[in-house]
């Protein structure tokens, strides 16, 4: 077991900044992490946080697979990485997983160059937290995003209802059009 690194703390904190069922308790659990253990042999930095359960309250979550994921906007040395998180059956953080879509290296994404997606129970994106902390949502109430791409200066999100919405990285909507 080793201590939680500053980088790992930033990744967990950024991932849990979105509001969802159980997020308050999960944020509190981060303050009670007494160490970490590596949990993967592929070369990625994925960890199991060890939480002092005598001090931390369990979270009541809809699924052990948390509805948030952190994604790099761009990566110079490969395909952008994602970070996902899981709880155990008792509601405690159990896995912080760095997902590689190419060769894994022992390095976490830069949270300042990443977005966080919040998903509904069907795993469709209902909100995105941008690097500056601004949170954007699909324009139409009840709509979700099914696909997003990143340009140099903007994010393009395609909604389930067929709209293409473009936002700058400050959170301002630049346009909305039907179809691609």
Secondary structure, 3 states (H helix, E strand, C coil): CECCCHHHHHHHHHHCCCCCCCHHHHHHHHCCEEEEEECCCCCCCCEEEEECCCCCCCCCCCCCEEEEEEEECCCCCCCCCEEEEEECCCCCEEEEEEECCCCCCCCCCCHHHEEEEEECCCCCEEEEECCCCCEECCCCCCCCEEEEEECCCEEEEEECCCEEEEEECCCCEEEEEECC
